[in-house]
Amino acid sequence: MNYDQLLTTAYTALLETKGEDLVILDLKELTVITDYFVLVTGRNPNHLKALADAVQEKLTIQDLIPSRKEGDEKTRWILLDYGFMVIHLLGQDEREFYRLEELWHGAKRLTPTIA
């Protein structure tokens, strides 16, 4: 499976679980740490856990497991590192405070085509 398909799988899982303000940033031209950031906001700790569980379940079906997982629903920032893609699941206050989109303002924003 190629990266575009895996990004679409992650994006779809987060949409289906009602993730808010979903953004994919293409970082390939800006850094070597990863190719993509996927940012999504959860309404509350339970929603953040549901988002993390849903995306991990869908990607595990594609034989992809995170090499690193940090945070949990109590910290209101969950990071799932898949190497080429890092998924940030944040509470609303955390998303507004850290403003990752502004930090990576030079990144292209992507929207996968969902069939």
PyMOL commands that set and color helices and strands:
alter all, ss='L'
color gray80, all
select helices_A, chain A and resi 3-16+45-61+92-98+100-103
alter helices_A, ss='H'
color red, helices_A
select strands_A, chain A and resi 20-26+36-42+68-70+77-81+85-91+108-110
alter strands_A, ss='S'
color yellow, strands_A
deselect
rebuild
show_as cartoon
